[in-house]
């Protein structure tokens, strides 16, 4: 659904005074829903040793629990859902989940984030199920580098997936690249040129410190502002923030088809525009990616009362902290980004 149509339906979806907000007035319209913490890639900035199956694998939300959760969030005015992981398409019932979420009253946009390993084969099926926007992780355009970062020699396969996504008619296609000093930061111009020639968006994401990557962060972090400076030096200009947009600051160029976004959680006032909440694959509500832990909604998800669930969510969100504490070296209880969907 394009932006002006979203604006047209938003007053109906939001329920007027029922819209969800916190104590400092931030309003929430965007849910990041993790379907699994399992991933088949082993990206250096997230799961360098690969996903290690715990002794007691978390019990993932069922399709019915997903429906109840999304219904409750929709009652509170959230109208956009992004399906994440881990790798969400590792769920065998992934397409059932998409159909279920897309049919919840009040939900007007279903997006997904994927490493792209099944995209070439399933792009059309996912679009037909109800996914309208897709983010694809592409941390390098060099095959050897891509393999070194992800642990898989699958760049050609992922690139075919991007072509398939374009052919499938997704309304929005974005590429995610985590920029790392001494690893892929010298590809910035090459990646910008690739996107400039196509109707795609590219998101450069700062390396974020979590509980298990402190030394990696210190060695590889590239400040988002340095990327912005390089873009502005060659004529890229900041664009107005779109309704329901995620955390990226977007840039456009008069001679480019695509757009560039910067996700810089260490930038000043990054948290001021926060409009999103997170639900982990085991049913915990996370008010911040770098918070002190999640609030277990599983007992309420087992009951047939989305209204009680919505009121519990409203109460919890009212106590959301004004900002993360990354500048203090505190990444909360987040062990790694795959644990609650990034």
Secondary structure in CASP SS format (residue, H / E / C, confidence):
PFRMAT SS
TARGET T0000
AUTHOR 0000-0000-0000
METHOD secondary structure of the structure
MODEL  1
X C 1.00
X C 1.00
X H 1.00
X H 1.00
X H 1.00
X H 1.00
X H 1.00
X H 1.00
X H 1.00
X H 1.00
X H 1.00
X H 1.00
X H 1.00
X H 1.00
X C 1.00
X H 1.00
X H 1.00
X H 1.00
X C 1.00
X C 1.00
X E 1.00
X C 1.00
X C 1.00
X C 1.00
X C 1.00
X C 1.00
X E 1.00
X C 1.00
X C 1.00
X E 1.00
X E 1.00
X E 1.00
X E 1.00
X E 1.00
X C 1.00
X C 1.00
X C 1.00
X C 1.00
X C 1.00
X C 1.00
X C 1.00
X C 1.00
X C 1.00
X C 1.00
X C 1.00
X C 1.00
X C 1.00
X C 1.00
X C 1.00
X C 1.00
X C 1.00
X C 1.00
X C 1.00
X C 1.00
X C 1.00
X C 1.00
X C 1.00
X C 1.00
X C 1.00
X C 1.00
X C 1.00
X C 1.00
X H 1.00
X H 1.00
X H 1.00
X H 1.00
X H 1.00
X H 1.00
X H 1.00
X H 1.00
X H 1.00
X H 1.00
X H 1.00
X H 1.00
X H 1.00
X C 1.00
X C 1.00
X C 1.00
X C 1.00
X E 1.00
X E 1.00
X E 1.00
X E 1.00
X E 1.00
X C 1.00
X C 1.00
X C 1.00
X H 1.00
X H 1.00
X H 1.00
X C 1.00
X C 1.00
X C 1.00
X H 1.00
X H 1.00
X H 1.00
X H 1.00
X H 1.00
X H 1.00
X H 1.00
X H 1.00
X H 1.00
X C 1.00
X C 1.00
X C 1.00
X C 1.00
X C 1.00
X C 1.00
X E 1.00
X E 1.00
X E 1.00
X E 1.00
X E 1.00
X E 1.00
X C 1.00
X C 1.00
X C 1.00
X C 1.00
X H 1.00
X H 1.00
X H 1.00
X H 1.00
X H 1.00
X H 1.00
X H 1.00
X H 1.00
X H 1.00
X H 1.00
X H 1.00
X C 1.00
X C 1.00
X C 1.00
X E 1.00
X E 1.00
X E 1.00
X E 1.00
X E 1.00
X C 1.00
X C 1.00
X C 1.00
X C 1.00
X C 1.00
X H 1.00
X H 1.00
X H 1.00
X H 1.00
X H 1.00
X H 1.00
X H 1.00
X H 1.00
X C 1.00
X C 1.00
X C 1.00
X C 1.00
X H 1.00
X H 1.00
X H 1.00
X H 1.00
X H 1.00
X H 1.00
X H 1.00
X H 1.00
X H 1.00
X H 1.00
X H 1.00
X H 1.00
X H 1.00
X H 1.00
X C 1.00
X C 1.00
X C 1.00
X E 1.00
X E 1.00
X E 1.00
X E 1.00
X E 1.00
X E 1.00
X E 1.00
X E 1.00
X E 1.00
X C 1.00
X C 1.00
X C 1.00
X C 1.00
X H 1.00
X H 1.00
X H 1.00
X H 1.00
X H 1.00
X H 1.00
X H 1.00
X H 1.00
X H 1.00
X H 1.00
X H 1.00
X H 1.00
X C 1.00
X C 1.00
X C 1.00
X C 1.00
X E 1.00
X E 1.00
X E 1.00
X E 1.00
X E 1.00
X E 1.00
X C 1.00
X C 1.00
X C 1.00
X C 1.00
X C 1.00
X C 1.00
X C 1.00
X H 1.00
X H 1.00
X H 1.00
X H 1.00
X H 1.00
X H 1.00
X H 1.00
X E 1.00
X C 1.00
X C 1.00
X H 1.00
X H 1.00
X H 1.00
X H 1.00
X H 1.00
X H 1.00
X H 1.00
X H 1.00
X H 1.00
X H 1.00
X C 1.00
X C 1.00
X C 1.00
X E 1.00
X E 1.00
X C 1.00
X C 1.00
X C 1.00
X C 1.00
X C 1.00
X C 1.00
X C 1.00
X C 1.00
X C 1.00
X C 1.00
X E 1.00
X E 1.00
X E 1.00
X E 1.00
X C 1.00
X C 1.00
X C 1.00
X C 1.00
X C 1.00
X C 1.00
X E 1.00
X E 1.00
X E 1.00
X E 1.00
X E 1.00
X C 1.00
X C 1.00
X C 1.00
X C 1.00
X C 1.00
X C 1.00
X H 1.00
X H 1.00
X H 1.00
X H 1.00
X C 1.00
X C 1.00
X E 1.00
X E 1.00
X E 1.00
X E 1.00
X C 1.00
X C 1.00
X C 1.00
X C 1.00
X E 1.00
X E 1.00
X E 1.00
X C 1.00
X C 1.00
X C 1.00
X C 1.00
X C 1.00
X C 1.00
X C 1.00
X C 1.00
X E 1.00
X E 1.00
X C 1.00
X H 1.00
X H 1.00
X H 1.00
X H 1.00
X C 1.00
X C 1.00
X C 1.00
X C 1.00
X H 1.00
X H 1.00
X H 1.00
X H 1.00
X H 1.00
X H 1.00
X H 1.00
X H 1.00
X H 1.00
X H 1.00
X H 1.00
X H 1.00
X C 1.00
X C 1.00
X C 1.00
X C 1.00
X C 1.00
X C 1.00
X C 1.00
X E 1.00
X H 1.00
X H 1.00
X H 1.00
X C 1.00
X E 1.00
X C 1.00
X C 1.00
X C 1.00
X C 1.00
X C 1.00
X C 1.00
X H 1.00
X H 1.00
X H 1.00
X C 1.00
X C 1.00
X C 1.00
END
